[in-house]
Amino acid sequence: VGFESGYMPFEMTNTNGQYMGFDVDLAKALAKAMGVKYVPVNTAWDGIIPGLITDKYDIIISGMTCNQERNLAINFSDPYIVVGQTILLNGKLKDKVKSYKDLNDPKYTIVSKLGTTGEQAAQRMIPRAHYKSFETEVDAAMEVIQGNADVLIYDLPFCQIMQAQQGKGKTVFLSKPFTFEPLAMGIKKGDPDFLNFLNNFLRQYKNDGRYERSYDKWFKSTDWKKNLKK
């Protein structure tokens, strides 16, 4: 399973060097259903699709939005969760910015992670703002928290967690998504049998209690934070 650790709460590294998160639960359940061994492959985001195509792993489960550009290169399962881009705002702009539309001005510095739909949304929907990309979403978020940038554009779950963990009193979270982003598992083209299996597995996983337990564990609880690698 290919993924990039660091996208809270989907795939993370714990203090023992092991991987954990919502996607990791999903991947382990999938491997068990297939009767195969779960083997995690942590890889850089900008090479994650090429890694799949060159057989470094069999599947991507990494909080990946199944957009049309990616779909030209790989196939996607049915979505397992829907998120959207949101805004983490430096506190000094609290009364000046109410939505992404207010940010379309060269005086604002927007940040996001390189190669993500957050970057694409910023460049497409807020083209006049100054944009800067970062290798990790945490680095981008810290730019806003520390006052070096005005706004982080990123997925709702991550912005929500960063606001709760490190942004209190420093940032404002505008939680209403301004894009529609279904996240799905990605596989190589040309394998309809695997795709059929994935979609049937997802229906089972979502409706027998496992999905709900995992969602509650990672999105509604904060117990996992104490085990997060610093």
C-alpha positions as CSV (number, residue, x, y, z in Angstrom):
1,V,0.0,0.0,0.0
2,G,1.5,3.3,-1.1
3,F,0.9,6.5,1.0
4,E,2.7,9.5,2.4
5,S,2.8,9.6,6.2
6,G,2.0,13.0,7.8
7,Y,-1.6,13.7,6.6
8,M,-3.5,13.8,9.9
9,P,-5.6,11.8,10.8
10,F,-5.4,9.6,7.6
11,E,-1.8,8.3,7.7
12,M,0.7,9.1,10.5
13,T,3.8,7.7,12.2
14,N,3.6,6.9,15.9
15,T,6.4,7.1,18.5
16,N,7.4,3.5,17.8
17,G,7.9,4.2,14.1
18,Q,4.7,2.4,13.1
19,Y,2.0,3.8,10.8
20,M,-1.5,4.6,12.1
21,G,-4.6,6.4,11.0
22,F,-7.9,6.2,9.2
23,D,-6.4,5.1,5.9
24,V,-4.1,2.6,7.7
25,D,-7.2,0.9,9.3
26,L,-8.8,0.7,5.9
27,A,-5.7,-0.7,4.3
28,K,-5.2,-3.4,7.0
29,A,-8.9,-4.4,6.7
30,L,-8.6,-4.7,2.9
31,A,-5.5,-6.9,3.2
32,K,-7.3,-9.1,5.7
33,A,-10.3,-9.4,3.4
34,M,-8.0,-10.4,0.5
35,G,-6.0,-12.9,2.5
36,V,-2.7,-11.1,1.9
37,K,-0.1,-9.4,4.0
38,Y,-0.3,-5.7,4.6
39,V,2.9,-4.0,3.5
40,P,3.1,-0.2,4.0
41,V,5.2,1.8,1.6
42,N,5.8,5.4,2.7
43,T,6.6,7.5,-0.4
44,A,6.9,11.2,-1.4
45,W,3.6,12.6,-2.6
46,D,4.9,14.0,-5.9
47,G,6.0,10.4,-6.9
48,I,3.1,8.5,-5.5
49,I,1.3,7.9,-8.8
50,P,4.5,7.0,-10.8
51,G,5.3,4.6,-7.9
52,L,2.0,2.8,-8.5
53,I,2.4,2.7,-12.3
54,T,5.9,1.2,-11.9
55,D,4.7,-1.5,-9.4
56,K,6.3,-0.2,-6.2
57,Y,3.0,-1.0,-4.6
58,D,-0.4,-2.4,-5.6
59,I,-2.7,0.4,-4.4
60,I,-2.7,3.9,-3.2
61,I,-4.6,4.6,0.0
62,S,-3.5,8.0,1.0
63,G,-6.3,10.5,1.3
64,M,-6.2,11.0,-2.4
65,T,-8.9,13.0,-4.2
66,C,-10.1,11.2,-7.3
67,N,-10.0,14.2,-9.6
68,Q,-10.2,14.0,-13.4
69,E,-6.5,14.7,-14.0
70,R,-5.4,11.8,-11.8
71,N,-8.1,9.6,-13.2
72,L,-6.5,9.9,-16.7
73,A,-3.4,8.1,-15.2
74,I,-5.0,5.6,-12.8
75,N,-8.4,4.2,-11.8
76,F,-10.2,4.9,-8.6
77,S,-12.5,2.9,-6.3
78,D,-15.8,4.4,-5.2
79,P,-15.1,7.2,-2.6
80,Y,-14.7,6.2,1.0
81,I,-15.0,9.7,2.4
82,V,-15.8,13.2,1.0
83,V,-13.9,16.2,2.2
84,G,-13.3,19.7,0.8
85,Q,-10.8,22.5,0.8
86,T,-11.1,24.9,3.8
87,I,-9.2,27.9,5.1
88,L,-6.9,28.2,8.1
89,L,-6.5,32.0,8.5
90,N,-3.9,33.9,10.5
91,G,-5.6,35.6,13.4
92,K,-4.8,39.1,12.2
93,L,-7.2,38.7,9.3
94,K,-10.1,37.5,11.5
95,D,-12.5,40.4,10.6
96,K,-11.2,40.9,7.0
97,V,-11.7,37.5,5.4
98,K,-14.9,35.5,5.5
99,S,-14.5,33.3,2.5
100,Y,-12.0,32.3,-0.2
101,K,-13.4,35.0,-2.4
102,D,-12.0,37.7,-0.1
103,L,-8.5,36.4,-0.7
104,N,-8.2,37.0,-4.4
105,D,-5.7,39.9,-4.0
106,P,-1.9,40.1,-4.4
107,K,-1.5,41.4,-0.8
108,Y,-2.4,37.9,0.6
109,T,0.1,35.1,0.7
110,I,-1.6,31.7,0.3
111,V,0.2,28.4,1.2
112,S,-0.5,24.7,0.6
113,K,1.3,21.5,0.0
114,L,3.0,20.8,-3.4
115,G,1.0,18.8,-5.9
116,T,-2.2,18.6,-3.9
117,T,-5.8,19.7,-4.6
118,G,-5.2,22.4,-2.1
119,E,-2.6,23.9,-4.3
120,Q,-4.8,23.4,-7.4
121,A,-7.8,25.1,-5.6
122,A,-5.6,28.1,-4.6
123,Q,-4.2,28.6,-8.1
124,R,-7.5,28.1,-9.8
125,M,-9.9,29.9,-7.5
126,I,-7.7,32.6,-6.0
127,P,-5.3,33.3,-8.9
128,R,-4.4,36.9,-8.0
129,A,-3.1,36.0,-4.5
130,H,0.6,35.3,-4.0
131,Y,1.0,31.5,-3.7
132,K,3.8,29.5,-2.1
133,S,4.0,25.7,-1.9
134,F,5.6,23.5,0.7
135,E,6.8,19.9,0.8
136,T,4.5,19.0,3.7
137,E,1.1,20.3,4.9
138,V,2.5,20.7,8.4
139,D,5.2,23.1,7.2
140,A,2.6,25.1,5.3
141,A,0.3,25.3,8.3
142,M,3.1,26.4,10.6
143,E,3.8,29.3,8.2
144,V,0.3,30.6,8.9
145,I,0.5,29.8,12.7
146,Q,3.8,31.7,13.0
147,G,2.5,34.6,11.0
148,N,4.8,34.2,7.9
149,A,1.8,33.6,5.6
150,D,-1.8,34.6,5.6
151,V,-3.8,31.5,4.7
152,L,-3.5,27.8,4.4
153,I,-5.8,26.1,1.9
154,Y,-6.1,22.4,2.7
155,D,-8.6,19.6,3.4
156,L,-11.1,20.1,6.2
157,P,-9.9,17.3,8.6
158,F,-6.3,18.5,8.6
159,C,-7.1,22.2,9.0
160,Q,-9.5,21.3,11.9
161,I,-6.8,19.3,13.7
162,M,-4.1,22.0,13.2
163,Q,-6.5,24.6,14.6
164,A,-7.2,22.5,17.6
165,Q,-3.6,21.4,18.3
166,Q,-1.5,24.5,17.6
167,G,-3.7,27.3,16.2
168,K,-5.8,28.3,19.2
169,G,-5.5,32.1,19.7
170,K,-3.3,32.3,16.5
171,T,-5.5,31.2,13.7
172,V,-9.2,31.2,12.6
173,F,-10.6,28.1,11.0
174,L,-13.2,28.8,8.2
175,S,-14.7,25.3,8.2
176,K,-17.2,25.5,5.3
177,P,-15.6,23.6,2.4
178,F,-15.5,25.5,-0.9
179,T,-14.7,22.5,-3.1
180,F,-16.1,19.0,-3.4
181,E,-13.5,16.3,-2.9
182,P,-14.2,12.6,-2.8
183,L,-11.2,10.5,-1.5
184,A,-10.7,7.1,-3.0
185,M,-8.3,4.2,-3.4
186,G,-6.2,4.3,-6.6
187,I,-5.0,1.3,-8.7
188,K,-3.4,0.8,-12.1
189,K,-5.6,0.8,-15.1
190,G,-6.6,-2.4,-16.8
191,D,-7.8,-4.5,-13.7
192,P,-11.6,-4.4,-13.5
193,D,-11.6,-7.5,-11.2
194,F,-9.6,-5.7,-8.6
195,L,-11.8,-2.6,-8.9
196,N,-14.9,-4.7,-8.5
197,F,-13.4,-6.3,-5.4
198,L,-12.5,-2.9,-3.9
199,N,-16.0,-1.5,-4.3
200,N,-17.7,-4.6,-2.9
201,F,-15.2,-4.5,0.1
202,L,-16.0,-0.8,0.7
203,R,-19.7,-1.5,0.8
204,Q,-19.1,-4.2,3.4
205,Y,-16.6,-2.1,5.4
206,K,-18.9,0.9,5.5
207,N,-22.0,-1.0,6.7
208,D,-20.8,-3.6,9.2
209,G,-19.6,-1.2,11.9
210,R,-15.8,-1.1,11.1
211,Y,-15.9,2.2,9.2
212,E,-17.9,3.9,11.9
213,R,-15.5,2.6,14.7
214,S,-12.5,3.8,12.7
215,Y,-14.1,7.2,12.0
216,D,-14.9,7.8,15.6
217,K,-11.4,6.8,16.7
218,W,-9.6,9.1,14.4
219,F,-12.0,12.0,13.8
220,K,-14.1,12.3,16.9
221,S,-11.4,11.4,19.5
222,T,-8.0,12.9,20.2
223,D,-6.6,10.0,22.2
224,W,-4.2,9.1,19.3
225,K,-2.4,12.4,19.5
226,K,-0.3,11.3,22.5
227,N,1.2,8.5,20.3
228,L,2.1,10.8,17.4
229,K,5.7,11.0,16.5
230,K,7.0,14.6,17.1
